Amino acid sequence: QVQLVESGGGQVQPGGSLRLSCASSGFSFSYYAMSWYRQAPGKEREWVAGLTTTDRITNYADSVKGRFTISRDNAKNTVFLQMNSLKPEDTAVYYCNGGFVAAAFGSWGQGTQVTVSS
């Protein structure tokens, strides 16, 4: 079955950086586009960034464009999210899933908490 394990979250000050990782198993990782999502307290989960397979086309939500970078390592079945210039409004639980702009899988990992505060 699909397993998605997010890690790398933490608490940082505004302007700081974090690198999230998502280790994937149970599906042919290299054949799937992958995306990151986030859910802030009291809000619905929202799409953040997507990355295709071998051609590596990326897409970002306007709120993170220019600050976040999605990448992948197909040999390690892992997708990353480099987050720079973090803002308090980036505070959320971050999740990964298959797909480019919509979740491919019905199951989700536990997510990783990112808190941006001074």
N, C-alpha and C positions, 0 to 999 in steps of 0.2 A: 504494500500500500504506500501511497505518497506520504513522505515524511519531510517536513521542513523545520529546520532548527536554526532560529535566529540568535545572534549573539553580538556583543560589542557595544551595547548601550551603556549609558552611565549618566552622571551629572556633570555638566560643564557650564562655564560662564558664557554669557553672550560674546560672540566673536570667536568662540572656540571651535574645535573640530572633533569629529568622531568618525570611525570607520566601522560600519556594520558588516557582518557576514551572515550568509544563510547557506547552511549545508543541506543538500537535497539528496533524497534517495527514493527508490520505488517507482521511478519513471525514467525514460530516456532523456536525461537532462539536456544533452547537446542538441536535441531536436525541438526544444521548447524555447520560445521567448520567455523572458522572466521579468518580473516587475517587483517594485517595492510599494507598499501601502503604509498608511499610518492612521491611527485613531486617537484623537485627543479626548480628554475627559468630557463627557456629555455630548460628543459629536459622533457622526457616522464615520465609518472607515472611508478613507479617500485614497485614490491612486496618487502616487508620488513620481514614479519614474519607471520606464520600460526599456528593455534592450532585446533586440532580435538575436538570432542565433549566429551563424557564421558571418553575416554581413555587418553585424554589430551596429545597426541603426539604433539610435537612442531617441527618447522622447521624455520630456519633463513637464511637470505641472508648472504653471507660471510662477507659483509661490516659491519654487526652489531652483528655478532655472538660473544658471550661472554660479550657483553655490554648491549644488550636489552633483555627483558623478556616479553613474551606475556602470559596473563592469562585471565580467564573469571569467571564471577559470573552468573550462569544460573538462579538463583533466581531473579536477578535484570536485566536480559537481557543485560548485559554489558560486554564488552571486554576491557582489559587494555593493555597498553604498558609502561613498566617501562624502561626508557632510562637512562643509567649511562655512565660516561666517555664520555660525548658528545664532538663531534668534529665539527669544522666549516662546514665540508662536510655533516653533518647531517641536515643542514639548508634546510627546505622544508615545504610544506604543507602536513600534515599527514591525511590519510583517513582510514576508516575501511570498510570492505565489507564481505559478506559471502564467503565461500570457503576456501580451504587450501593453494593452490598456484596460483589459478586463481579466478578472481571475479565471484561470483555467481549471482550477481544482476547487472542489467544495470544502475540502479540509484545510485548516490553517494551523500553523505552528503556535507556540506560546507567545511569540513576539519578544521584542527586547525594548525595555523602557529607555527613552531618551528624555532627560530633563535639562532644560536650559534656564538657568537662573543665576543671579548674582548673590 
